[in-house]
Amino acid sequence: CRPGPMVSGWDPYQNIPVTTQKAVDYIKQQAKTEQPFFLYFAFPSPHAPIIPNDEFDGKSGAGAYGDFVFETDDACGRILNALEESGQAKNTIVIFSADNGPEHYAYPRDKKFDHWSAKPLRGLKRDIYEGGHRVPFIVRYPGVIKAGSTCDALVSQIDIMGTLATITGATLPSKNAAEDSHDLLPLFKGEKELVRDSHIHNTFSKAWAIRHGHWLLVEGKTGYHSRVDKDWEKRRDYPADNDKPVELYDLAKDIGQKNNLAEENPEKVKELKALMTEIKKRGYSAPRLIK
């Protein structure tokens, strides 16, 4: 999307401080009502313009972008502290995530600071390599998720609706709602190690990727959409020739997607192409709709 005209007289440096304070004030107000509440907080950072406030300059050691991430982290802390102080932390689910991988200026930042934002992944925002779509997904659910635990199961942000519907006892419509949303609650509770084994993602209509188990197929000439930085690929030990009609990666052994195994595994390529075609044709993958 393209941003509209900026509000006249607005100081963009006040974006994080003002929105964070509004979130803090909202949490405090909700504590007085003793009613369930929902807060969706969409950070403006670290999206461009990269403008950390002065108190965060130099904090990261990774330039202005790193300092902007540092300021974002500080804002998260302020919101979580407000939740604790309100007395609602033990009865509130907190989900932290992001919408995509880093922008193209990650390449010069890596060259200058030796800091790759998507490490150990390949690709940037818009790319259908893992670096374009795999993002942090952190959930705090007191009494259900053990603090400090980690999980490497395949999940997606589209699973949030199905999960929260189960937790709140809401019934989702049988059609045209959360068509691909899986319920992650059994995963949160440790009752299952896996709730979904497949996931399709894409950015543009001519290139798609499907994850199934530990395999990932890129059906398209390349997984890049933002740009290709040959110097970065060379420094990060990527093969010089990877221009193939389809790409197949074993993420269990090659999370950085360096070794295209498509030619060695034609049957796996065929299987994943067929699975992707089936899901796309059906139009949904939510278990409650497949029954």
N, C-alpha and C positions, 0 to 999 in steps of 0.2 A: 504494500500500500504506500501511497505517497502522502506525506504530512501536509496538512492544510496550513494556511497562514498563521503565524504565531500571534498570540494575543498581544495587543499593543501595550507597551510598558512592562511586559513580563521579563523578569531576569531569569534566564535558564539555569543559572547557578543555584537558584532557590528550589529547583525542581525536587531533588531528593530531600532536602531538609523540610520543605513544606508538605509534600505527600507523606513522608514518614511521620511527621507530627500529626497529620490528620488521622493516620492509622492508629497512632498511640491514643489520641483523643477518643476515637471511635471505640476502642477496646475498653477504655476507662468508663465510657458512657454505658456500654453494654453490661458491664459488671454491676451497675446500679439496677438494671432491669431484671436481672437473674433469669433472662430468657435466652434460649439458644440463638446464636448469631453466626453469620457467615461474612467473612472478610476476604475479598479477592483483591490482592495488592499486586498490580502490574508495575514492576520497576521500570523506570525510563532508562536505566543504566544496566550494563555498560554500552548501551546503544549510542551511536553518534548523535549529537556532537560529544566528543570525549572531553569533558570539562569537570574534572575533580575539583572540589573546593580546596582553598589554600591549605587548610589544616591537614590535608591528605597528600599533598605534594611530596613526592620522594619516598612515600611509605613502603611502596612495593618493591622497588628496585627493578621494575620492568616498565618504566616510562609512564606516561599519562594514563594509558589504558589500564595498566596494572593498578595505578593509584585509584582509578575510577572503580575498579572491582573492589579494592580495599574499602572505599567509601560505601559501596553497596553492602559489603559484609557488615560494616558498622551499623548501617540502617537496619539490617536484619536483626542485629543484636538489640537495638533499641526497641523494636517491635516485640521481640521475644521477652525482653525484660518487662515491658508493659503488661504482657500477658501473665507473667509470673506475679507481678505486683498486684494485679487485679484479682488474684486468687482463682483464676479460671484455667490455669495451665494444665492441671491434672485431668481436666474434663474437656480438653480441646485437641482436635486433630490438626496438626500443622503439616502442610505439604509444601516443599520448596522444589522448584524445577526451573527450566529455561526453555525457550522456544526453538532454539537452533544453535548450531555451532558458531564459531567466531567468523568475523568478516575477513575480507581479503588482506587487510593490513596486518593480519597475524603473520604473514610471510616476512615482511621487513622487520617486524618485532622479534621474530624468532632469530633472524640474522643478526640483529643488533644486540639482543639480550640473551640469546640462546634459551629462549623460553617459548615453547610451542603450546599454545593455549589448548589445543585438542589432544595433547599427548595422552596416550600412545596411539591415537587414532589418525587416520588419513582423511583429509578433506575439510572443507569449510562450509559455512552457511550456503544453502541451495544444493550443495553436492549430495549425491546419494551414497557416497562412501560414509562410513560410520561417523567421521568427524562432523558431518553436516547435520546428522539427525540424533546421534546419541548424546544425551545431556544428563546433568545431575538429576537425580530423583530421590529426594530425601523426605522421609515421612516420620513424624513423631506422633505416636499414638499411645499415651500412657496406659499401662495395664494390659496392653495387647502386644505391642512390639517391644522387644527387649532393647533397652538403651545400648547403643554402640554396636548392635548387630548389623551385619551386612548380608546382602543377597544378590546373586548374579543371575537370577531368573529373568527371562524375557518378559518385560512389561511395557506399557505405553501410557502416555498421558490420556489417551482416549479411554483408558480403563478407569479413570477417576470417577466418571459419572456412574458406571455400573457398581463400583465399589461403595460410593457414598449412598447410593440408593439402597443397597443392602443394609448398610450400617444404620441409616435413618428409618428404615422400614417403608421407603417409598416404592411405589410400583411404577415401573417405566412403561410407556405405551408400547404396544406390541408391534407398531410399525413406525418407521421414520424417526426413531429416537435411539441414539447410542447403538447404532447397528453393528459396531465393531467393539463395543465395550465389554471387557471381561471383569468379573468380580475378583478383586485381589485380596479380599478378607481372609480366605483360607491360607494365603501366602503370609499375610501379616501375622496370623495366629500360629504359624509354623505347622499347620495341619497338612500342607502340601508343599512340595518343592517346585511345582510348576502349575500355572493355571492357563497359560497359553503357550503353544509351541510354534506358532507362525505369526508373522506380521509383515504387511506390505507397506512400503513407503516410496514416495516419489516427489518430485518438485515440478517437473514438466511432463507433458503427455508422451514424449518420445522415449523416455528412459524410466525404467521402474526397477525396484529392488525388492526381493523377498527374503526374509529371514525365516528359516525353518530349522529348529534345533540349533546346532552350532554351525550350520551352513548358511551362507549368504550369497545369493545370486544377483548380479547386476545385469539386467537385460537391456542393453544399450551399448553404443560404441564406447562410452566411457562413463565413469561415475562422477566425473567433474562437470560442474555447471558454472561455478564462479570464475575460475581461471586455473591454468596449470602453471606452476612455477618449477621449471626444470632444475633450476639451481637448488631449490629446496629438496626436490626428489633426490638429487645427486648427493646432497649432504646427509640426507636421511636414509641413504642406501636403498632407494627404490630402483627397480629394473628400468633400463633405458627404453626398452620396447615392450609396451603393454597395450598396444592398440589392437584389441581383439573384439569380435562382434558380441561376445558375452564374457562375463567374468564370474568366477566362482571362488569363494574363499572359505577356508575352515577357520572360523573365528576362535575356536578352542586352542589352535596352535599359532594362529596368525592374526592377532587382533589389529595389527597395523595394516592389513590388507596389502601385503607386498607380493605374495605368491599366488598368481592366477592358476587355479587347478582345473579349469574348464576342460582343456584338451585331454587331461588325464582321467576325467570323471564324466564322460558323456551321459551315462545313465542318470547320474545325480542332476546334471543340467536338465535333462529331459523331465525328470520327476518334479523339479522345482518350477520349471516353466508350466507344466500341466497344473500344478497346485495353484500357481498364481492366476492362470487363466480361469480355473474353477471358481476361485474366490471373487475375482473381478466380475465374472459372468453372474454369479449369485447375487453380488452386491452387498453382502454383509457377512460377518464372521462371528457375531456374538452368540455364545452357546445357547442362550435362551431362545434365539430365533432359528437356530439350526435344527432343533429337535423335530 
